[in-house]
Amino acid sequence: MEEKSTTGIRSYALDALRGFAILTMILSGSISFGNLPAWMYHAQVPPPLHKFIPSIPGITWVDLVFPFFLFAMGAAFPLALSKKIKDDKVPFNLILQIFKRGLLLCFFAIVIQHIRPNVLSATPDVFTWLIALLGFALLFLIFWRFPESISKNVGLSLRATGWIGIVLLLALVTYPDGSGFKMSRFDIIIAVLAEVSVFGSLIWLFTRKNWMLRLGIMALVVAIRLSHNSGEGFVKDLAMLQPSGWVVNVHFLKYLLIVLPGTIAGDIIVKMMKTDSQVIIDTFNEYKVNAAFLAVFMVGFIVLSLVTLYNRWVWQGFVGGIALCAASWVLLKDMKGGYYDILKEVFKWGVFWFILGFMLEPFEGGIKKDHSTISYYFLTSGLALFFIIFSSIVIDFFRKKSYLGLLIDSGQNPMIAYAGGGNIITPIIGIFGIQTLMNAWFTTPFLGFLRGFLFTLALAYIVKLFTRYKIFWRSKFYKRSPSAHKINGGYSIHQHRFEYPPTSTNKNNT
């Protein structure tokens, strides 16, 4: 084992989930486009044309990216917000901070879309890439969580420079259609996350001691979601009050059906963080075989779901999933101690969402990411919990945190990871002519995948460098603190194309 400690458990598993979502987003957006097997892309946007076909049922690994990030965001709320509640009372200032965070994420959604190279120009050149790098630098000044070594006045001056610079940049840039800055030009996934972060945080605050009430709110969201998609009525009229071109849209609230299960997981993770890791050390030899098989089974749930649902072997996937549930419980039930008791609680919720997702799979023509089905929300919530259990076993039980190090580092620094692909790596390889060479050399499907893998690996190590030196972007609930890097909330995740010259993609509805 790598290390021994009798301290409480850290939630590195949650960082690993978020990092997995970030890096698979980067990978899915940088691999060869159009010539790989269909399961390498979104299920509803198959190759070679990648035309959006909403009637195609099934999901692929790419379709796990967004829900895993949403789930991690919801799970982070209890960790971040519970520290701010004093004497069991919610301070009004905390409510203001939640809305501030939502506004900052909306701002990020608009700006990041305006400074992407392929948005700035249909044929990016050196000038385009320099603007993209400049935009990243200005966002750096806005979102960088300044260390204690930087005085308050210097920090305010740097922050003001970033805000003034980004405003001037957006005012001066002209886009391929001849337009300038537009509020309707935004990253839809960040916009979704901004909205559900506000509503999810508020719901957690006022249901933090009552899971039944939280589940009741989920039932109301399901009702709104069903009413919105069927016929006419006042619920649909209410949802349509805000057009799709707005950053904030009532229709986005359907993703609370992933965020709110995440908050329940977050409540459990808070309890896990308070358990003494000594119990793991004391029982390591006794439970190591069980733990190893359990980790394999958790990955098995994810692989089984993807393979069977993509190939439409639905009943086989359900039966196989039930068998995995039973086998996993046989391994878990005899593991005694506070840590294991909480792991069992996480597992039970994972099984519940997993089974509910499969039971709802036939509804709405089969599971889909776009347009997202109710089965998609619940099934992916279950899979996210299984990933957390897998990561917990690797990190907490076997103490092999380094095995998931790149995921953890990216998960702790998601905003830099999100912006880094299009606004660090792509401009650099474009300026130095590397992109042209890559387009010439990486021509086969396998090499096209290898190109995306190398691109993702490069970004992961860049983010790791930022994280190691405690350089973080934040739109957080707390003030400056040396330990603020430990846990953060979630940001956005979606497939974006990073190769240049850019390829035509279908931007699906969320």
N, C-alpha and C positions, 0 to 999 in steps of 0.2 A: 504494500500500500504506500501511497506517496506521502501521506502526512497523517498525524493524529491530533485530535483536538477534542476537548470536552465542552466546547462552546456550542451555542445553538446553531441550527441549520440556516444557511443562507439560501435565498431563492435563486440560485444560479440556474436551476432548471427552467424557470420562467424566462430568464435572459436567453437561454439556449433556444427555447421555442420561438421567441421574437427574432433571434439571429437566424434561425433556420428559415423563417419566412422571408427575411430581408435577402439572404443570399440566394435562395431559390428564385426570388423575384428577379434578381440580377441575372442569374443563370438563364431563366426562361426568356429574358429580354435580349440576350446577347448571343444565343446559339443561332446556328444556321436557320434561315427562315424559308420554309416551303418544301424542303427536301428530306426532312426527318420523318419517322413514323408519326402517325396522328396523335398518339398518346404523349408525344413530347410537347404538345401545344394545348391550349384550352380546348375542351371537348367540343364546344359549340363553334369553334373557329378552325375547322380542319384544313390541312394542306390539300393541294398545293396553292389554292387561291386565297385561303384564309378568309373566306366570306362568312359573315355571321349567319348561322343557321340555328335559330332558337329552338327548333323542334327536335334537335339531336339530344337524346338523354345520355347521362353518364358524366363521370368526372375523371380528370387526370391529376397527376401530381401538381401540375401548374395551378389547378383549381383549389388547392389547399393553401396557397400562399396568402390570399386575402383573409379568409376566415381564421387562420392561425394567428395572424397579426391582430385581428379584432379581438380574438379570445384573450391573447396576451395583454392587450390594452385593458380589457375589463378586469382581468385578474390583478392588474397593477393598482387599480383604484383603492382597494382596501389597504394595501401596503403604504401608499402615498398619503391617503386622506386620513387614515386612523391616527396618524401622528399629530394631526392638526386639531383633533377634537379634545377639548378640555372639559373635565367634569361632566362628561356625557352630553355636552351642549355643542351644537354646531355654530361656530362663530360666523357672523355675517360676512366678515372679511374673507372667509373661505369660499363662500358662495361667489363673491366678486372675483376671486382668483380663478374659479372654475370657468366663469364666463370670459375672463381675460385669456385663459388658455385656449378656449374655443376660438376667440377672435384671432389670436396669434396663429393658430393652425389654419384658419381661413386665409389669413394673410400669406402664410407659407404656400398654401394651395395655389393662390393666384400668382405669386412671384415665381415659384419654381417652374410653372408652366410657361411663363413669359421668357425665361432665360435658358430654356433647353435649346441646344444647337439646332436640332431638326425642326423646332418651332420658329426659331429666329430666321432660318433660311432653308429652302428646299435643297440647296447645294452648299453646305457649310464650307467656308474657307477659313484662312488664318484669322481674319477679322472677326468672323462669327465665333470661333473658338476662344478668342481673347475676351470677347464680350461675355461668353459663358463663364470663363474663369473669373472675370471681374464680378459678375453677379454672385458667384459662390463666395468670393472674398467679402463682399458686402453683407451677404447673409451670415457669414461667419461673425462679423462684428455685431450683428443684431442678436444672434442666438447663442453665441459663445458664453458659457458659464464662466465668467472671469475668476481666476484663482485669488486667494486672499492676498497674494503678493502685489496685486494691482490695486492701487488706491481707488476709493469710490469716485473721486473726481476724474481720474484718468479713465475709469470704466465708463462713466457717463459720457465722456467726450468721445470715446471709441464707439459707443452705442449710437450716439447722435450722428457720428460720421457715417455709420452704416445705414441709418434710416434716411439721411439726406441723400447719400449716394444712390441708394436703390430707387428713391423717388425720381431723381434726375435721370437715372438710367432708363427707367420705364417710360419717362416722359419723352425721351429723345429717340428711342429705338422704333424703327418702322419694320413691319412684318411683311411676308411675301404677298399678302392680299392687299397691301397698301395701307393697312390700318395701323394704328398705334396701340396704346394700352387699352384693354377692354376688360371690364369686370367679368364678362362671360367667358373669358379665356382662363380656365383654371384646371387644376388636376382634380378630377372627380373623386378619386379615391381618398385624397387628403381631405377633400370637402366632406365626404361621408364620415371620416374619422373625427373631423372637427365637431360635427353635429352630434354624433353618438357619444363623444367624450363628454360633452356638456350634459346631455340627458342621462347617460349612464352613470356619471358621477353623482348627479342629484338624486337619482333613484337609489343608488347605493347608500347615500348619506341618510335618507329617510326610511330605508328598509334594512339598515345594517343589523338589526336584531330580529328581523322577521323575514325568514326565507319564504314563508308561505305568501306573504304580501308581495314579495318580489316575483314569485311565480305567478301570482294573480295578475300583476302588471304585464308579465309576458303573455298571459292569456288574452289580455286586452289588445296587445300589439298584434297577436295572431288574428284577432277579430278584425282589427283595422286593415291588416294586410289582406285578408280574404275579401272584405267588403270593397276595398280599393280595386281589386282585380275582377270583380264580378258585377256586371250590369251597371245600373245607375243608383244613385242614392246620395244622401247628405255626406256620408263618410268619404266617398269618392270625390264629391265636390270640394270638400274641405282639403283633401290631399292635393287637388289640382289648383288650389289658390296660388301655389308657388310654382312657376314654370320650371322646366328642367334646366334652363339656362342660369338659374340662380345658384349661388354657392350654398345656400341653406334651402333645404327642400324637405317637406314632410315625408315624402316617399322614402327618404334615406333611413327613417326610423325603423324600418324592417330589420336592419342589422343589429338592433338591440337584442334580437333573438339569438345572437352569438355573444354579444358583449355581456348581457346579464348572466348567462351561464358562466361566463368568465369571472364575474364578480363573486359568484358562489365558490368557484375554485380559489379565488383570491382569499376569501375568508378562511378557507381550509389551510391554504399555504401560510397565512399569518400564524395559525396554530402550529404548523409544522416548524416554522422558524423559531418557535419558543421551546421546542423539544431539545433535550440534551443529546448531542451526537455520541456520547459515551455508550449509549445502548447499542449503537451500530458496531462500535469497536468490540464490545463485550460479546456480541452475537455473530460476529463476522464469519468465523469458521463454521458455525452451526447452520447459518442461512445462506452461505455463498452460492451453493448449487441452486437453491430455490430462486435466489435473486437473479442469477444468470439466466435461467430459463424464463423468468418473468419478464426480464428486459427483452428477450427475443420475442416473446408472445406479444408484447406491446407494439413492437415494430410489425409483427404479423398482422395485427388488427388493421394497420394502415395499408399494408401491401395487399391484404385480402380484399379490403373495401375497394381500392383502386382497380384491381384486376377484375373483380367480379362485376362491379357496377359499370365499368367502361365496356366490358364485353357483354353486358346485359345478362349475366348469370346471377340474377338477383336472389332467387331462393337459395341457390348454392352458397352465395355470400352470407346470407342470413344464417343458414344452418352452420356454416363454418365459423361464423362469429359467435354463435351460441356455444359451440364446442370450445372455442378459445376462452370465452368467459368462464366456463366451467373449469377448464384446465388451470386458468390463472387463479381462480378462487381456491382451488386445491393447494396451490403453492402459497397463497397469501394467508389462508386461515390459521395456519399453525405458527405464523411468525408473530411473536409476542413482544410488546413494548410500545411506548408512546409514539415513536416514529412510525412503526408498522401499523398501528391503529389508525393513524391519520392517512397513511398510504392506502389503507383499505377504504377509507371514506372517499378519497379521490377516485379510487377504482370504481366504487359503487355508482358515483355520479357519471363516470365515463360510460359504464355499462348502460345506465338509464338513457343517456342521450344517444348512444349508439343504437340501441334497440328501437327507441322512438324514431330515429332517423330512418331506419330500415322499414319499420312498420308504415311510415308515411311515404316511402319511396314511390309506390305506384301513383300517388296523388300528383296531379299537375303534369302527367305524362312522363314521369320518371325524374330522377334527381338531375338538377342542372345548376350551374353557376350563373348562367345568363340565359334567360331571366331567372333569377335565383328562386328556388323552390323552398318550401317549408322544410322538406326533408334535408335539404342542403345545410340549413342553419344548424339543425340538431345533430346530424351525423358528424359534421366537421367539428362541432363542439366536443363530441365524444372522442374523436380522433386526436384532438388537441390535448385532451386530458391524458390519453394513453402516451402521447409523446412526452408530456411532463413526467409521468411515472417512469418512463424509460430513462429520461435525463436524470431524474432524481436517483435512480439506482446507480447509474454510471458515476455521477458526481458525488453523491452523499454516501452511498453504500461502498462502492468499490474505490472511491476517492481518486478517480481518474478524470479530474476536471480538465486536465490538459487535452484529453481526447476531444473535448467539445469546445476547446479554447477559442477557435475562430468564431463559432456560433455565439458564444457568450460575449465576446468583445463587440461583435456587431450588434448583438441585442442590447447592449448597454449604451450604444451610440447610434441609434437608428436614424436620426435625422441626417447625420453626416453620411451614413451608409446609403441612405435613399438618394441624396443629392450627388454623392460622389461619382456614381457611374456615368451620368450624363454631363456633369460639370467639373469633374477632375480628370478621370481617365480618358474619356472620349476626346476632349480638347487637347490633352497632352499627346496622345498617340496620333491625333490629326495634325498637330503643328509639326511634329518630328517625322511625318511621313510614314509612320508605322502602320496606320490604318490601310493605306494603299497597298503596302506589302502584304498585310494580312488578307485583304480581299483577293489578292492575286494568288497567294499560296494556299489558303484554307478553302479549297473549292469543293471537296467531296463532303458528303453528309457527315462522315466521322470527323473529318478535320473541322467542319463547321461547328460540331459540338465541342471539339477540343478548344477552338477559339473562344467559345463562350465560357468554357470551364476556366481557361487561363485568365480571361477578363475578370471573372468572378473572384478567382483566387487573388489576383492583384488588388482588387478593391478590398477584399477581406483583410489583407495584410496592411493596407493603408489605414483602414479603420482601426485595426489592432494597434498600430503605432499611435494614433490619436488617443485611443483608450488607455494605453500603457502610460502615456504622459498626462493622463487625466484632463484631456481636452475634449469637452463635451458641448453639444448643442442641447439647449433645453427650452421648453415652454412649460415650465413646471409649477407645482403648487408651493414650492418652498423657496426660501431665500438662499443666498450664497452660503456654502458650508463645505469644509474640506471633504466630508464623506458623502456629498450629494450624489456622487456617481454610482452608488451601490445599486439603486433600483430606479427605473424610470418607467414612464408610461409608454403608450404605443403611438406610432405614427403610421404612415401609409405604405401600402404595398400594392403593386400592380405590375402588369407586364408592360415594359417600355422597350422599344428597340433602340440599341445603342450603336449599332454598326453604321458606318457611313461609307458611301452615300446612303441615305435612309431608304428603307424599303417601305412600300405602302402597307399599312396595317389597318385592320378594322377595329375601331375603338368601340367596344361593346358598351351597351348600357349596363349600369351597375345593377 
